[in-house]
Amino acid sequence: FASDFSGPVVSVLDGDTLEVLHNQRPERIRLSGIDCPEKGQAYGNNAKHAASDLAFGKEVTIQTHGHDKYKRTIGDVILPDGMNLNQELVKQGWCWWYRKYAPGNVTLEQLEREAREARKGLWADSEPVPPWEWRKQ
């Protein structure tokens, strides 16, 4: 089980996936507990831009939670100012709380509810399609 590490964000692939330099090589990080719209999906670019604006080029700390089936490190990304990137993306309305993989995360649940009620980000859409539904198409 990988331990926490820090490094610069060298690439933002999409809203919930980025690469952080670790032992001189880019390590792919899948943000824990959230699911952002996919690249070809509505708001996918917004989510990616939001993640880039917040994290690209910054020295972040990864709180690791193991690996997914694609061998990516699952983790929380903590920005230099102490902000949790995963939570911030949900707060801004660019991601869903990923209930299936973080069922007990009351913080993400609350942030998603607040973003939805304020119609922030993708919640401006009356019926946004969750990425896990979109991927099935």
N, CA, C and O atoms as CSV, one atom per row, in Angstrom:
chain,resi,resn,atom,element,x,y,z
A,1,PHE,N,N,0.856,-1.194,0.000
A,1,PHE,CA,C,0.000,0.000,0.000
A,1,PHE,C,C,0.885,1.235,0.000
A,1,PHE,O,O,1.675,1.451,0.919
A,2,ALA,N,N,0.742,2.038,-1.042
A,2,ALA,CA,C,1.607,3.216,-1.190
A,2,ALA,C,C,1.389,4.202,-0.046
A,2,ALA,O,O,0.282,4.341,0.475
A,3,SER,N,N,2.468,4.881,0.333
A,3,SER,CA,C,2.306,5.897,1.365
A,3,SER,C,C,2.171,7.264,0.696
A,3,SER,O,O,2.399,7.408,-0.505
A,4,ASP,N,N,1.799,8.256,1.490
A,4,ASP,CA,C,1.611,9.604,0.956
A,4,ASP,C,C,2.925,10.129,0.386
A,4,ASP,O,O,4.007,9.778,0.857
A,5,PHE,N,N,2.812,10.972,-0.628
A,5,PHE,CA,C,4.008,11.594,-1.193
A,5,PHE,C,C,3.657,12.963,-1.751
A,5,PHE,O,O,2.487,13.293,-1.940
A,6,SER,N,N,4.693,13.756,-2.011
A,6,SER,CA,C,4.494,15.085,-2.585
A,6,SER,C,C,5.281,15.199,-3.876
A,6,SER,O,O,6.286,14.517,-4.078
A,7,GLY,N,N,4.804,16.076,-4.743
A,7,GLY,CA,C,5.506,16.328,-5.993
A,7,GLY,C,C,4.730,17.328,-6.818
A,7,GLY,O,O,3.588,17.657,-6.498
A,8,PRO,N,N,5.362,17.822,-7.904
A,8,PRO,CA,C,4.674,18.779,-8.768
A,8,PRO,C,C,3.687,18.084,-9.704
A,8,PRO,O,O,3.932,16.969,-10.166
A,9,VAL,N,N,2.576,18.752,-9.974
A,9,VAL,CA,C,1.611,18.261,-10.953
A,9,VAL,C,C,2.160,18.590,-12.344
A,9,VAL,O,O,2.302,19.758,-12.705
A,10,VAL,N,N,2.467,17.541,-13.120
A,10,VAL,CA,C,3.082,17.756,-14.440
A,10,VAL,C,C,2.072,17.663,-15.580
A,10,VAL,O,O,2.360,18.089,-16.698
A,11,SER,N,N,0.898,17.113,-15.308
A,11,SER,CA,C,-0.095,16.964,-16.361
A,11,SER,C,C,-1.482,16.804,-15.751
A,11,SER,O,O,-1.655,16.134,-14.733
A,12,VAL,N,N,-2.474,17.434,-16.396
A,12,VAL,CA,C,-3.866,17.246,-15.988
A,12,VAL,C,C,-4.570,16.602,-17.172
A,12,VAL,O,O,-4.781,17.244,-18.201
A,13,LEU,N,N,-4.937,15.322,-17.022
A,13,LEU,CA,C,-5.530,14.591,-18.142
A,13,LEU,C,C,-7.008,14.901,-18.291
A,13,LEU,O,O,-7.508,15.063,-19.403
A,14,ASP,N,N,-7.695,14.984,-17.179
A,14,ASP,CA,C,-9.086,15.430,-17.163
A,14,ASP,C,C,-9.396,15.871,-15.739
A,14,ASP,O,O,-8.499,15.952,-14.900
A,15,GLY,N,N,-10.665,16.154,-15.470
A,15,GLY,CA,C,-10.997,16.719,-14.164
A,15,GLY,C,C,-10.585,15.887,-12.980
A,15,GLY,O,O,-10.221,16.423,-11.933
A,16,ASP,N,N,-10.641,14.555,-13.139
A,16,ASP,CA,C,-10.344,13.713,-11.971
A,16,ASP,C,C,-9.108,12.836,-12.130
A,16,ASP,O,O,-8.914,11.895,-11.360
A,17,THR,N,N,-8.264,13.138,-13.130
A,17,THR,CA,C,-7.036,12.364,-13.325
A,17,THR,C,C,-5.879,13.310,-13.615
A,17,THR,O,O,-5.960,14.143,-14.518
A,18,LEU,N,N,-4.803,13.178,-12.846
A,18,LEU,CA,C,-3.629,13.996,-13.136
A,18,LEU,C,C,-2.358,13.197,-12.894
A,18,LEU,O,O,-2.384,12.095,-12.347
A,19,GLU,N,N,-1.251,13.783,-13.316
A,19,GLU,CA,C,0.032,13.114,-13.131
A,19,GLU,C,C,0.921,13.974,-12.252
A,19,GLU,O,O,1.067,15.179,-12.458
A,20,VAL,N,N,1.510,13.314,-11.266
A,20,VAL,CA,C,2.378,13.980,-10.299
A,20,VAL,C,C,3.732,13.300,-10.357
A,20,VAL,O,O,3.821,12.072,-10.379
A,21,LEU,N,N,4.791,14.108,-10.381
A,21,LEU,CA,C,6.139,13.551,-10.423
A,21,LEU,C,C,6.469,12.891,-9.094
A,21,LEU,O,O,6.382,13.518,-8.037
A,22,HIS,N,N,6.848,11.625,-9.157
A,22,HIS,CA,C,7.142,10.839,-7.959
A,22,HIS,C,C,8.331,9.949,-8.284
A,22,HIS,O,O,8.258,9.138,-9.207
A,23,ASN,N,N,9.427,10.087,-7.538
A,23,ASN,CA,C,10.667,9.354,-7.844
A,23,ASN,C,C,11.082,9.563,-9.301
A,23,ASN,O,O,11.417,8.609,-10.003
A,24,GLN,N,N,11.055,10.812,-9.743
A,24,GLN,CA,C,11.488,11.213,-11.088
A,24,GLN,C,C,10.603,10.707,-12.229
A,24,GLN,O,O,10.951,10.874,-13.398
A,25,ARG,N,N,9.471,10.096,-11.903
A,25,ARG,CA,C,8.599,9.669,-13.000
A,25,ARG,C,C,7.163,10.110,-12.723
A,25,ARG,O,O,6.740,10.181,-11.569
A,26,PRO,N,N,6.410,10.410,-13.802
A,26,PRO,CA,C,5.027,10.828,-13.590
A,26,PRO,C,C,4.172,9.670,-13.113
A,26,PRO,O,O,4.156,8.607,-13.732
A,27,GLU,N,N,3.475,9.870,-12.036
A,27,GLU,CA,C,2.579,8.847,-11.517
A,27,GLU,C,C,1.147,9.324,-11.717
A,27,GLU,O,O,0.799,10.450,-11.361
A,28,ARG,N,N,0.324,8.455,-12.289
A,28,ARG,CA,C,-1.051,8.834,-12.584
A,28,ARG,C,C,-1.912,8.721,-11.334
A,28,ARG,O,O,-1.944,7.686,-10.669
A,29,ILE,N,N,-2.604,9.804,-11.033
A,29,ILE,CA,C,-3.439,9.868,-9.836
A,29,ILE,C,C,-4.905,9.996,-10.245
A,29,ILE,O,O,-5.267,10.878,-11.024
A,30,ARG,N,N,-5.734,9.115,-9.715
A,30,ARG,CA,C,-7.183,9.208,-9.926
A,30,ARG,C,C,-7.755,9.796,-8.652
A,30,ARG,O,O,-7.642,9.196,-7.583
A,31,LEU,N,N,-8.370,10.969,-8.757
A,31,LEU,CA,C,-8.895,11.635,-7.571
A,31,LEU,C,C,-9.978,10.800,-6.905
A,31,LEU,O,O,-10.951,10.384,-7.534
A,32,SER,N,N,-9.784,10.573,-5.639
A,32,SER,CA,C,-10.657,9.704,-4.864
A,32,SER,C,C,-12.020,10.334,-4.601
A,32,SER,O,O,-12.118,11.523,-4.299
A,33,GLY,N,N,-13.077,9.518,-4.719
A,33,GLY,CA,C,-14.393,9.913,-4.251
A,33,GLY,C,C,-15.185,10.831,-5.164
A,33,GLY,O,O,-16.307,11.216,-4.835
A,34,ILE,N,N,-14.607,11.191,-6.322
A,34,ILE,CA,C,-15.313,12.086,-7.233
A,34,ILE,C,C,-15.305,11.496,-8.636
A,34,ILE,O,O,-14.473,10.649,-8.959
A,35,ASP,N,N,-16.236,11.948,-9.463
A,35,ASP,CA,C,-16.278,11.521,-10.857
A,35,ASP,C,C,-16.636,12.738,-11.694
A,35,ASP,O,O,-17.722,13.301,-11.556
A,36,CYS,N,N,-15.716,13.141,-12.562
A,36,CYS,CA,C,-15.934,14.305,-13.409
A,36,CYS,C,C,-16.462,13.867,-14.772
A,36,CYS,O,O,-16.279,12.717,-15.172
A,37,PRO,N,N,-17.116,14.785,-15.483
A,37,PRO,CA,C,-17.559,14.457,-16.836
A,37,PRO,C,C,-16.364,14.048,-17.699
A,37,PRO,O,O,-15.257,14.557,-17.526
A,38,GLU,N,N,-16.603,13.128,-18.623
A,38,GLU,CA,C,-15.545,12.645,-19.509
A,38,GLU,C,C,-15.197,13.710,-20.554
A,38,GLU,O,O,-15.929,14.683,-20.732
A,39,LYS,N,N,-14.065,13.507,-21.242
A,39,LYS,CA,C,-13.592,14.483,-22.230
A,39,LYS,C,C,-14.648,14.863,-23.263
A,39,LYS,O,O,-14.844,16.048,-23.533
A,40,GLY,N,N,-15.333,13.877,-23.843
A,40,GLY,CA,C,-16.302,14.191,-24.888
A,40,GLY,C,C,-17.667,14.593,-24.368
A,40,GLY,O,O,-18.597,14.818,-25.143
A,41,GLN,N,N,-17.781,14.683,-23.054
A,41,GLN,CA,C,-19.072,14.938,-22.421
A,41,GLN,C,C,-19.227,16.422,-22.100
A,41,GLN,O,O,-18.237,17.139,-21.951
A,42,ALA,N,N,-20.472,16.877,-21.995
A,42,ALA,CA,C,-20.715,18.259,-21.580
A,42,ALA,C,C,-19.996,18.532,-20.259
A,42,ALA,O,O,-20.037,17.710,-19.343
A,43,TYR,N,N,-19.351,19.667,-20.168
A,43,TYR,CA,C,-18.630,20.120,-18.969
A,43,TYR,C,C,-17.305,19.401,-18.723
A,43,TYR,O,O,-16.598,19.719,-17.767
A,44,GLY,N,N,-16.962,18.437,-19.576
A,44,GLY,CA,C,-15.687,17.739,-19.401
A,44,GLY,C,C,-14.498,18.688,-19.465
A,44,GLY,O,O,-13.570,18.598,-18.661
A,45,ASN,N,N,-14.542,19.610,-20.446
A,45,ASN,CA,C,-13.453,20.580,-20.560
A,45,ASN,C,C,-13.428,21.539,-19.384
A,45,ASN,O,O,-12.359,21.920,-18.907
A,46,ASN,N,N,-14.615,21.933,-18.915
A,46,ASN,CA,C,-14.670,22.840,-17.759
A,46,ASN,C,C,-14.004,22.209,-16.551
A,46,ASN,O,O,-13.248,22.858,-15.829
A,47,ALA,N,N,-14.302,20.922,-16.343
A,47,ALA,CA,C,-13.734,20.211,-15.195
A,47,ALA,C,C,-12.218,20.143,-15.313
A,47,ALA,O,O,-11.497,20.343,-14.335
A,48,LYS,N,N,-11.742,19.855,-16.534
A,48,LYS,CA,C,-10.298,19.773,-16.760
A,48,LYS,C,C,-9.632,21.133,-16.516
A,48,LYS,O,O,-8.585,21.214,-15.874
A,49,HIS,N,N,-10.257,22.204,-17.039
A,49,HIS,CA,C,-9.690,23.548,-16.844
A,49,HIS,C,C,-9.665,23.933,-15.374
A,49,HIS,O,O,-8.702,24.533,-14.895
A,50,ALA,N,N,-10.729,23.584,-14.662
A,50,ALA,CA,C,-10.793,23.911,-13.234
A,50,ALA,C,C,-9.672,23.201,-12.478
A,50,ALA,O,O,-9.010,23.801,-11.632
A,51,ALA,N,N,-9.464,21.924,-12.788
A,51,ALA,CA,C,-8.399,21.156,-12.135
A,51,ALA,C,C,-7.027,21.745,-12.486
A,51,ALA,O,O,-6.153,21.855,-11.627
A,52,SER,N,N,-6.850,22.124,-13.763
A,52,SER,CA,C,-5.583,22.725,-14.198
A,52,SER,C,C,-5.312,24.033,-13.475
A,52,SER,O,O,-4.212,24.264,-12.973
A,53,ASP,N,N,-6.341,24.895,-13.427
A,53,ASP,CA,C,-6.183,26.200,-12.780
A,53,ASP,C,C,-5.763,26.042,-11.330
A,53,ASP,O,O,-4.937,26.801,-10.822
A,54,LEU,N,N,-6.344,25.044,-10.668
A,54,LEU,CA,C,-6.073,24.858,-9.244
A,54,LEU,C,C,-4.743,24.165,-8.975
A,54,LEU,O,O,-4.060,24.485,-8.002
A,55,ALA,N,N,-4.372,23.215,-9.835
A,55,ALA,CA,C,-3.267,22.316,-9.460
A,55,ALA,C,C,-2.058,22.292,-10.379
A,55,ALA,O,O,-0.960,21.975,-9.923
A,56,PHE,N,N,-2.219,22.617,-11.663
A,56,PHE,CA,C,-1.103,22.415,-12.592
A,56,PHE,C,C,0.145,23.189,-12.166
A,56,PHE,O,O,0.089,24.379,-11.857
A,57,GLY,N,N,1.283,22.464,-12.161
A,57,GLY,CA,C,2.561,23.094,-11.839
A,57,GLY,C,C,2.798,23.301,-10.352
A,57,GLY,O,O,3.865,23.767,-9.951
A,58,LYS,N,N,1.825,22.962,-9.545
A,58,LYS,CA,C,1.980,23.168,-8.102
A,58,LYS,C,C,2.516,21.915,-7.422
A,58,LYS,O,O,2.338,20.793,-7.895
A,59,GLU,N,N,3.167,22.147,-6.313
A,59,GLU,CA,C,3.673,21.061,-5.476
A,59,GLU,C,C,2.507,20.604,-4.608
A,59,GLU,O,O,2.027,21.353,-3.757
A,60,VAL,N,N,2.058,19.381,-4.824
A,60,VAL,CA,C,0.899,18.884,-4.085
A,60,VAL,C,C,1.289,17.683,-3.234
A,60,VAL,O,O,2.327,17.059,-3.457
A,61,THR,N,N,0.451,17.371,-2.265
A,61,THR,CA,C,0.643,16.165,-1.473
A,61,THR,C,C,-0.489,15.208,-1.813
A,61,THR,O,O,-1.659,15.592,-1.823
A,62,ILE,N,N,-0.132,13.963,-2.089
A,62,ILE,CA,C,-1.126,12.945,-2.407
A,62,ILE,C,C,-1.342,12.080,-1.170
A,62,ILE,O,O,-0.411,11.458,-0.657
A,63,GLN,N,N,-2.586,12.053,-0.703
A,63,GLN,CA,C,-2.952,11.122,0.364
A,63,GLN,C,C,-3.513,9.899,-0.339
A,63,GLN,O,O,-4.631,9.928,-0.853
A,64,THR,N,N,-2.741,8.833,-0.359
A,64,THR,CA,C,-3.105,7.683,-1.189
A,64,THR,C,C,-4.103,6.747,-0.514
A,64,THR,O,O,-4.113,6.577,0.706
A,65,HIS,N,N,-4.943,6.147,-1.357
A,65,HIS,CA,C,-5.953,5.185,-0.897
A,65,HIS,C,C,-5.870,3.913,-1.745
A,65,HIS,O,O,-6.896,3.313,-2.063
A,66,GLY,N,N,-4.661,3.503,-2.110
A,66,GLY,CA,C,-4.526,2.283,-2.904
A,66,GLY,C,C,-4.562,2.551,-4.398
A,66,GLY,O,O,-4.264,3.659,-4.845
A,67,HIS,N,N,-4.934,1.519,-5.181
A,67,HIS,CA,C,-4.925,1.616,-6.644
A,67,HIS,C,C,-6.249,1.136,-7.230
A,67,HIS,O,O,-6.967,0.346,-6.617
A,68,ASP,N,N,-6.559,1.633,-8.436
A,68,ASP,CA,C,-7.759,1.146,-9.114
A,68,ASP,C,C,-7.379,0.039,-10.085
A,68,ASP,O,O,-6.217,-0.360,-10.168
A,69,LYS,N,N,-8.375,-0.453,-10.819
A,69,LYS,CA,C,-8.119,-1.591,-11.718
A,69,LYS,C,C,-7.188,-1.232,-12.874
A,69,LYS,O,O,-6.646,-2.119,-13.533
A,70,TYR,N,N,-7.002,0.067,-13.121
A,70,TYR,CA,C,-6.073,0.499,-14.178
A,70,TYR,C,C,-4.684,0.794,-13.615
A,70,TYR,O,O,-3.842,1.382,-14.295
A,71,LYS,N,N,-4.452,0.380,-12.365
A,71,LYS,CA,C,-3.160,0.571,-11.692
A,71,LYS,C,C,-2.851,2.039,-11.371
A,71,LYS,O,O,-1.712,2.393,-11.068
A,72,ARG,N,N,-3.885,2.883,-11.443
A,72,ARG,CA,C,-3.648,4.277,-11.074
A,72,ARG,C,C,-3.707,4.394,-9.557
A,72,ARG,O,O,-4.441,3.658,-8.898
A,73,THR,N,N,-2.936,5.317,-9.011
A,73,THR,CA,C,-3.000,5.591,-7.580
A,73,THR,C,C,-4.273,6.382,-7.308
A,73,THR,O,O,-4.528,7.397,-7.955
A,74,ILE,N,N,-5.067,5.919,-6.356
A,74,ILE,CA,C,-6.267,6.651,-5.964
A,74,ILE,C,C,-5.882,7.530,-4.784
A,74,ILE,O,O,-5.253,7.062,-3.834
A,75,GLY,N,N,-6.256,8.789,-4.842
A,75,GLY,CA,C,-5.858,9.633,-3.730
A,75,GLY,C,C,-6.582,10.955,-3.635
A,75,GLY,O,O,-7.292,11.379,-4.546
A,76,ASP,N,N,-6.375,11.591,-2.495
A,76,ASP,CA,C,-6.791,12.971,-2.304
A,76,ASP,C,C,-5.598,13.842,-2.632
A,76,ASP,O,O,-4.473,13.536,-2.239
A,77,VAL,N,N,-5.839,14.933,-3.354
A,77,VAL,CA,C,-4.776,15.853,-3.740
A,77,VAL,C,C,-4.894,17.101,-2.880
A,77,VAL,O,O,-5.892,17.820,-2.932
A,78,ILE,N,N,-3.850,17.345,-2.083
A,78,ILE,CA,C,-3.848,18.508,-1.197
A,78,ILE,C,C,-2.955,19.582,-1.812
A,78,ILE,O,O,-1.764,19.366,-2.039
A,79,LEU,N,N,-3.550,20.739,-2.074
A,79,LEU,CA,C,-2.841,21.856,-2.701
A,79,LEU,C,C,-1.935,22.551,-1.683
A,79,LEU,O,O,-2.069,22.336,-0.478
A,80,PRO,N,N,-1.003,23.392,-2.177
A,80,PRO,CA,C,-0.040,24.030,-1.254
A,80,PRO,C,C,-0.702,24.819,-0.121
A,80,PRO,O,O,-0.142,24.920,0.971
A,81,ASP,N,N,-1.891,25.378,-0.375
A,81,ASP,CA,C,-2.554,26.164,0.674
A,81,ASP,C,C,-3.389,25.292,1.613
A,81,ASP,O,O,-4.097,25.803,2.481
A,82,GLY,N,N,-3.299,23.959,1.430
A,82,GLY,CA,C,-4.029,23.058,2.311
A,82,GLY,C,C,-5.401,22.666,1.786
A,82,GLY,O,O,-6.088,21.836,2.381
A,83,MET,N,N,-5.798,23.269,0.662
A,83,MET,CA,C,-7.104,22.951,0.074
A,83,MET,C,C,-7.103,21.545,-0.510
A,83,MET,O,O,-6.107,21.100,-1.081
A,84,ASN,N,N,-8.229,20.850,-0.361
A,84,ASN,CA,C,-8.392,19.509,-0.926
A,84,ASN,C,C,-8.991,19.668,-2.320
A,84,ASN,O,O,-10.134,20.102,-2.464
A,85,LEU,N,N,-8.211,19.314,-3.352
A,85,LEU,CA,C,-8.643,19.491,-4.743
A,85,LEU,C,C,-9.923,18.713,-5.039
A,85,LEU,O,O,-10.820,19.219,-5.714
A,86,ASN,N,N,-10.004,17.483,-4.532
A,86,ASN,CA,C,-11.178,16.648,-4.769
A,86,ASN,C,C,-12.443,17.376,-4.301
A,86,ASN,O,O,-13.440,17.452,-5.021
A,87,GLN,N,N,-12.374,17.904,-3.083
A,87,GLN,CA,C,-13.525,18.594,-2.508
A,87,GLN,C,C,-13.835,19.884,-3.256
A,87,GLN,O,O,-14.998,20.221,-3.478
A,88,GLU,N,N,-12.780,20.606,-3.644
A,88,GLU,CA,C,-12.959,21.890,-4.318
A,88,GLU,C,C,-13.660,21.724,-5.669
A,88,GLU,O,O,-14.493,22.551,-6.040
A,89,LEU,N,N,-13.326,20.656,-6.406
A,89,LEU,CA,C,-13.955,20.430,-7.710
A,89,LEU,C,C,-15.446,20.120,-7.562
A,89,LEU,O,O,-16.252,20.521,-8.401
A,90,VAL,N,N,-15.805,19.412,-6.505
A,90,VAL,CA,C,-17.218,19.137,-6.240
A,90,VAL,C,C,-17.914,20.436,-5.818
A,90,VAL,O,O,-19.037,20.724,-6.233
A,91,LYS,N,N,-17.214,21.209,-4.983
A,91,LYS,CA,C,-17.748,22.476,-4.473
A,91,LYS,C,C,-18.043,23.448,-5.611
A,91,LYS,O,O,-19.049,24.158,-5.583
A,92,GLN,N,N,-17.160,23.477,-6.616
A,92,GLN,CA,C,-17.335,24.387,-7.751
A,92,GLN,C,C,-18.363,23.859,-8.763
A,92,GLN,O,O,-18.748,24.565,-9.695
A,93,GLY,N,N,-18.798,22.616,-8.565
A,93,GLY,CA,C,-19.825,22.060,-9.438
A,93,GLY,C,C,-19.295,21.402,-10.697
A,93,GLY,O,O,-20.015,21.320,-11.693
A,94,TRP,N,N,-18.051,20.929,-10.680
A,94,TRP,CA,C,-17.493,20.298,-11.882
A,94,TRP,C,C,-17.429,18.782,-11.797
A,94,TRP,O,O,-17.051,18.127,-12.768
A,95,CYS,N,N,-17.792,18.217,-10.656
A,95,CYS,CA,C,-17.729,16.769,-10.489
A,95,CYS,C,C,-18.896,16.296,-9.640
A,95,CYS,O,O,-19.504,17.056,-8.886
A,96,TRP,N,N,-19.179,15.039,-9.789
A,96,TRP,CA,C,-20.125,14.371,-8.905
A,96,TRP,C,C,-19.368,13.761,-7.736
A,96,TRP,O,O,-18.199,13.397,-7.863
A,97,TRP,N,N,-20.036,13.654,-6.612
A,97,TRP,CA,C,-19.559,12.797,-5.534
A,97,TRP,C,C,-19.784,11.373,-6.042
A,97,TRP,O,O,-20.892,11.020,-6.448
A,98,TYR,N,N,-18.717,10.551,-6.017
A,98,TYR,CA,C,-18.781,9.197,-6.577
A,98,TYR,C,C,-19.280,8.240,-5.499
A,98,TYR,O,O,-18.501,7.547,-4.844
A,99,ARG,N,N,-20.612,8.223,-5.332
A,99,ARG,CA,C,-21.223,7.440,-4.251
A,99,ARG,C,C,-20.773,5.998,-4.200
A,99,ARG,O,O,-20.558,5.431,-3.129
A,100,LYS,N,N,-20.634,5.409,-5.392
A,100,LYS,CA,C,-20.301,3.984,-5.459
A,100,LYS,C,C,-18.979,3.675,-4.756
A,100,LYS,O,O,-18.840,2.634,-4.114
A,101,TYR,N,N,-18.012,4.584,-4.880
A,101,TYR,CA,C,-16.684,4.325,-4.319
A,101,TYR,C,C,-16.384,5.092,-3.044
A,101,TYR,O,O,-15.382,4.824,-2.381
A,102,ALA,N,N,-17.238,6.039,-2.695
A,102,ALA,CA,C,-17.023,6.791,-1.446
A,102,ALA,C,C,-18.363,6.982,-0.758
A,102,ALA,O,O,-18.782,8.110,-0.496
A,103,PRO,N,N,-19.044,5.857,-0.461
A,103,PRO,CA,C,-20.428,5.945,0.023
A,103,PRO,C,C,-20.602,6.715,1.318
A,103,PRO,O,O,-21.652,7.318,1.537
A,104,GLY,N,N,-19.607,6.710,2.170
A,104,GLY,CA,C,-19.781,7.368,3.471
A,104,GLY,C,C,-19.193,8.750,3.558
A,104,GLY,O,O,-19.068,9.303,4.651
A,105,ASN,N,N,-18.819,9.335,2.402
A,105,ASN,CA,C,-18.133,10.630,2.463
A,105,ASN,C,C,-19.134,11.779,2.611
A,105,ASN,O,O,-19.633,12.316,1.622
A,106,VAL,N,N,-19.414,12.139,3.854
A,106,VAL,CA,C,-20.432,13.171,4.109
A,106,VAL,C,C,-19.990,14.546,3.617
A,106,VAL,O,O,-20.823,15.374,3.248
A,107,THR,N,N,-18.687,14.786,3.610
A,107,THR,CA,C,-18.185,16.080,3.128
A,107,THR,C,C,-18.511,16.261,1.652
A,107,THR,O,O,-19.052,17.291,1.248
A,108,LEU,N,N,-18.175,15.244,0.842
A,108,LEU,CA,C,-18.461,15.326,-0.591
A,108,LEU,C,C,-19.964,15.371,-0.848
A,108,LEU,O,O,-20.427,16.075,-1.745
A,109,GLU,N,N,-20.719,14.618,-0.057
A,109,GLU,CA,C,-22.174,14.606,-0.210
A,109,GLU,C,C,-22.741,16.010,0.008
A,109,GLU,O,O,-23.572,16.491,-0.763
A,110,GLN,N,N,-22.273,16.647,1.069
A,110,GLN,CA,C,-22.727,17.997,1.422
A,110,GLN,C,C,-22.322,19.007,0.347
A,110,GLN,O,O,-23.132,19.839,-0.062
A,111,LEU,N,N,-21.066,18.934,-0.110
A,111,LEU,CA,C,-20.580,19.874,-1.125
A,111,LEU,C,C,-21.352,19.728,-2.425
A,111,LEU,O,O,-21.667,20.722,-3.080
A,112,GLU,N,N,-21.660,18.481,-2.802
A,112,GLU,CA,C,-22.426,18.269,-4.035
A,112,GLU,C,C,-23.830,18.845,-3.885
A,112,GLU,O,O,-24.342,19.481,-4.807
A,113,ARG,N,N,-24.447,18.628,-2.747
A,113,ARG,CA,C,-25.801,19.138,-2.517
A,113,ARG,C,C,-25.816,20.664,-2.617
A,113,ARG,O,O,-26.711,21.244,-3.231
A,114,GLU,N,N,-24.812,21.311,-2.007
A,114,GLU,CA,C,-24.750,22.776,-2.033
A,114,GLU,C,C,-24.522,23.298,-3.449
A,114,GLU,O,O,-25.135,24.286,-3.855
A,115,ALA,N,N,-23.638,22.634,-4.205
A,115,ALA,CA,C,-23.367,23.057,-5.584
A,115,ALA,C,C,-24.623,22.893,-6.437
A,115,ALA,O,O,-24.946,23.743,-7.265
A,116,ARG,N,N,-25.312,21.795,-6.217
A,116,ARG,CA,C,-26.530,21.500,-6.981
A,116,ARG,C,C,-27.606,22.543,-6.686
A,116,ARG,O,O,-28.252,23.055,-7.601
A,117,GLU,N,N,-27.792,22.851,-5.405
A,117,GLU,CA,C,-28.809,23.829,-5.021
A,117,GLU,C,C,-28.489,25.223,-5.551
A,117,GLU,O,O,-29.392,25.990,-5.884
A,118,ALA,N,N,-27.189,25.547,-5.628
A,118,ALA,CA,C,-26.767,26.862,-6.130
A,118,ALA,C,C,-26.632,26.857,-7.652
A,118,ALA,O,O,-26.288,27.879,-8.246
A,119,ARG,N,N,-26.903,25.710,-8.290
A,119,ARG,CA,C,-26.765,25.534,-9.735
A,119,ARG,C,C,-25.393,25.960,-10.258
A,119,ARG,O,O,-25.278,26.636,-11.281
A,120,LYS,N,N,-24.375,25.551,-9.536
A,120,LYS,CA,C,-22.998,25.865,-9.927
A,120,LYS,C,C,-22.496,24.877,-10.968
A,120,LYS,O,O,-22.881,23.707,-10.965
A,121,GLY,N,N,-21.635,25.355,-11.860
A,121,GLY,CA,C,-20.973,24.462,-12.812
A,121,GLY,C,C,-21.963,23.651,-13.620
A,121,GLY,O,O,-22.882,24.201,-14.226
A,122,LEU,N,N,-21.774,22.332,-13.627
A,122,LEU,CA,C,-22.620,21.465,-14.447
A,122,LEU,C,C,-24.049,21.387,-13.915
A,122,LEU,O,O,-24.945,20.924,-14.621
A,123,TRP,N,N,-24.271,21.836,-12.681
A,123,TRP,CA,C,-25.628,21.814,-12.106
A,123,TRP,C,C,-26.503,22.925,-12.682
A,123,TRP,O,O,-27.688,23.011,-12.359
A,124,ALA,N,N,-25.917,23.789,-13.547
A,124,ALA,CA,C,-26.719,24.781,-14.263
A,124,ALA,C,C,-27.616,24.064,-15.265
A,124,ALA,O,O,-28.662,24.577,-15.663
A,125,ASP,N,N,-27.188,22.864,-15.665
A,125,ASP,CA,C,-27.939,22.018,-16.582
A,125,ASP,C,C,-29.091,21.381,-15.798
A,125,ASP,O,O,-28.895,20.927,-14.671
A,126,SER,N,N,-30.281,21.347,-16.385
A,126,SER,CA,C,-31.419,20.806,-15.633
A,126,SER,C,C,-31.283,19.307,-15.379
A,126,SER,O,O,-31.709,18.813,-14.335
A,127,GLU,N,N,-30.689,18.580,-16.332
A,127,GLU,CA,C,-30.512,17.141,-16.135
A,127,GLU,C,C,-29.140,16.668,-16.571
A,127,GLU,O,O,-29.017,15.976,-17.582
A,128,PRO,N,N,-28.109,17.032,-15.825
A,128,PRO,CA,C,-26.766,16.597,-16.214
A,128,PRO,C,C,-26.649,15.070,-16.127
A,128,PRO,O,O,-27.204,14.444,-15.225
A,129,VAL,N,N,-25.929,14.495,-17.066
A,129,VAL,CA,C,-25.787,13.032,-17.111
A,129,VAL,C,C,-24.547,12.625,-16.324
A,129,VAL,O,O,-23.446,13.069,-16.651
A,130,PRO,N,N,-24.698,11.794,-15.297
A,130,PRO,CA,C,-23.515,11.354,-14.559
A,130,PRO,C,C,-22.569,10.574,-15.472
A,130,PRO,O,O,-23.022,9.805,-16.320
A,131,PRO,N,N,-21.263,10.766,-15.306
A,131,PRO,CA,C,-20.305,10.103,-16.194
A,131,PRO,C,C,-20.413,8.588,-16.192
A,131,PRO,O,O,-20.142,7.945,-17.205
A,132,TRP,N,N,-20.811,8.008,-15.054
A,132,TRP,CA,C,-20.919,6.537,-15.021
A,132,TRP,C,C,-22.076,6.065,-15.886
A,132,TRP,O,O,-22.072,4.922,-16.345
A,133,GLU,N,N,-23.075,6.926,-16.122
A,133,GLU,CA,C,-24.163,6.586,-17.047
A,133,GLU,C,C,-23.677,6.819,-18.491
A,133,GLU,O,O,-23.915,6.010,-19.388
A,134,TRP,N,N,-22.996,7.947,-18.675
A,134,TRP,CA,C,-22.517,8.345,-20.009
A,134,TRP,C,C,-21.569,7.305,-20.590
A,134,TRP,O,O,-21.604,7.029,-21.789
A,135,ARG,N,N,-20.721,6.728,-19.743
A,135,ARG,CA,C,-19.740,5.738,-20.205
A,135,ARG,C,C,-20.404,4.472,-20.720
A,135,ARG,O,O,-19.809,3.743,-21.514
A,136,LYS,N,N,-21.630,4.199,-20.280
A,136,LYS,CA,C,-22.327,2.979,-20.690
A,136,LYS,C,C,-22.871,3.070,-22.112
A,136,LYS,O,O,-23.160,2.045,-22.730
A,137,GLN,N,N,-23.011,4.280,-22.634
A,137,GLN,CA,C,-23.634,4.479,-23.947
A,137,GLN,C,C,-22.826,3.890,-25.078
A,137,GLN,O,O,-23.229,3.982,-26.238
